[in-house]
């Protein structure tokens, strides 16, 4: 029983560290560009969807965690978040790429196309719903802490 608890705590720590690293990566990107990448992305709902869908196609959890982090900070809209989640295969992509690489690439391309379409439809149909406001974005620009 103690061995099982130890394994669970170890796995939880690894996942927590991974999520923290992804969130720090996005924060460093924001600081290094002084928020310009987020402003450019905020102006184009369609490119938010495309970039989020491409992030979702990355094998593993990185794309999903990055998309959720960008959504919670008000950088992408809900349609883009939907696109990221639909195009995401997750950790299974690693096994699939090894066992059936050609089929996996077809699946990824189909999911990418579907996720962009559904993300765009979600954005178009949901524009009347309350939106994330980019006026009060949670990302603070640290002008004094700019990385050289």
Beta strands, then each sheet from edge to edge (+ up, - down):
end
